[in-house]
Amino acid sequence: MARETHDREDLLLEGVNLPERARLLHRASGREWVIGWRTGGGAAFYDGPDRVYQFNADNQLRRVYLDGSKLAAEGGRLCELRRPEPTNPDGSAGDRTQKVKLVWQPIDSAIQRNVLEQWAETRQQLLTALELFRERDLPNVTIASTAPDGSNSSLSTQPSIYSWESVGIDAFEMLDRTSGWLVSITDNPEIAAQPNA
C-alpha cells in the first residue's frame, strides 16, 4: 500500500500489500471505505483519501495518516513524522541529493486524544454503514434461482445504496470478517511500541 494515498488511486485494485481487502462505497455521496489485512495479520483501514489507520497483528495502532499529518507509533505514543528544519543560515534546504530523514516528534496528549476520537467516529460510521448494507441491500442482491417447474428466474432488486467488493477473499466472508473486526476493536486502541507491522 502506498505511503500516501491520492484521490485517483484505486486502493481496491492497487493495494497489493493487503492481499485480502474490500471496499464499501456509498453510491449517493461517493464516500468509500477500504479495509484489508497484511500478510502478517495487521489491518489497514482507509476512510477516503486522508484518513488512514494501520494496525499490527495485535490490533495495536501503528500508523495514522490524518488531515495531511503522518503519525507513527513509538514507545506506545503517536509521533508526527516531519521533515527537519533547514540547517543553512539562508533558509535553503542544503544538499538536495541527500536522502531526507524524517524527524519523530511526539504529539501532545490532546492531539492524540483527537486522533483516537476521529478513529472512533470513523469506526462507528463504517459499522453503521455495514449494518445498513446488510439490512437493506444484501437481502435484495439479485439471486438466480430455479423455480419448482425447472425454469430459471431471478429476484428483482431495489436500487442499492451501497456497493461491496472484495479482492483475494470471498465477498461474504470478508463482510463477516470486517464486521467482526470492527466490533472487536475498541474506540481507544492501544498504541504500538513501533510503527512496523
N, C-alpha and C positions, 0 to 999 in steps of 0.2 A: 504494500500500500504506500502510496506516495506520502512524503512527509508533509506536503501542503496539498490541499485539495483545490481545485479550480472549478468554477461553475460548470464548465463544459465536460469535465472528467466524468465518465460513467463508471462509478465505483462497482456496480454490479458486474460489468463486463471486464473492467481493468484491475480489479482488486485481487491480483494473483497471490498476494501474501496472506489472503484469507481464503483458503480452499473451499470452505463452506460458508456461504454468505447469502443474504436475501435483502430484498428491498420492498418496503411498503410505501406506496405512492398514493397520496390524497389527490384525486383527479381534479377537483374543483380549484384547489389552491396551488397545485404543483409541488406542495411540500413532500419531501421524501426522507425516509429514514433508511439507512443501510446498516445492517448488523452482520458480523461474521466472526469466525473463530480462526485463530492462527493454528498452525500445526501443533504447537505445544499446548494448546487449550485456552489461551487468553482471548477474551472477546474484544472486539473493536466496534464502536457504536458511533455512527455519523448521523447527525441531525442537520441536514443541509450541508452547505459548503464550509461553514465556520464553527460548527460545534462538533468536536471530535473527542471521544473519551475512549482510552485504551486501557485494558486491564491485563493483569498477568493471570496465570492458571489458577491462582488462589483468590481470584476476584478482587485483588487489590488494585487501586487506581495507579497507573504508572505514567501515563502521558495525557495531556489535555491540550487541545487547540481551541481557543475560545476568544472571540472578538479580536482576532489578529494577534493574540499572545500565544506563545509556545511555552507550555509548562511541563515540567518533568519531575518525577518523584526522586527525592534524595533524602535518605535517612528518615523516612516517614513524614516528610513535609513536601509541599509543592514548591518548586523553584522556577523562576522565569528564566528562559534562555534568551540572552541578549547579545548583540554584537558589542564588543568592547568600545569604549570611547576612543576617539583618535588620540594618538600619543604625540603627534608632531605639534609644535607650538603654533603653526599656521592653521591648524584645524584639518589639514588634509589627512586622508586615510593611510598615508605611508605607502609601503611596498604592496601593490595590489597582486603581486604574484604569489605571495604567501597565503596559505590556507587560513581562512578566518576561523578562529576558535570562538565558540560561544561561551559567555560568562554565565555561571549559575548564580542567580540572585534569589535568595529565599523571599517568598512573598509574605506579607503580614497576615495574621490570622483572620482579619476581617475580609481580606480578598479571598483567602482560602475558603472561608465560610460561604462567600458569594458564589464561588465556583461550584461548591457542593450543592448550594441551593439551586443553581441553574441545572446541575445534573439531575436533582430530584424532580424538578419541573419537567425536564425533557423525558426522563424515565416514565413519569406518570402520564404524560401526553401520549407516548408510544403505547403504553399499556392500555389506555383508553381507546386509542385508535385500533389496536389489535382486537379488543373486545367488540367494538362496533363492527369490524370486519367479520369476525366470527359469527356475530348475531345476525347481521343484516345481509352481508354479501356472500359469505361462504355457503349458506344453505341455498342460495339462488344461483350458484355456479351451474352452467349448462352441463347436464349429465346425460349421456347417451344410455338408453336402457332398451330392453327387449320387452315388448308387450306380450300378454298371455297368448295372443293369436300368432306370435312369432314375428310380427312386424317391428321394425325399429322406430323408435320415437325419441324425442328429446324434451326435457322440461324447459319451459320458457324461463327467461331470466329478467330480472329488473335491472335497470342501469346500475352499475356498480359505482359506489363512492370511492372505493379503494381498489388498488391493484397490488397483488402479492406475487413476487417472482423469486426464485432461488437458483443458485448455481452450486453444483457439487454435492447436493443433497436434495432429497425429495421435498417438495414444497410443503406438504402437510407435516412431515417430520420436523422441518425447520420452523414451522409455525409453532408447534408444540415446544420445541427446544427454546425458541426465543421467548415465548410467554413464560415458560418455566424459569428461565434465567432472570428475566426482569422481576419476577415475583421473589426469587431467592436472594437477589442482591439488594442491599439496603439503599436508602436515600443518602446515607452518610458512610460510603465505603471507606475501608482502611486505605491509607496511602502506603504505597510500596516503599521498600527500602532503596530501590534503584529503578531506573526507567526501563531497563531491558526486561524482556518477557522471561 
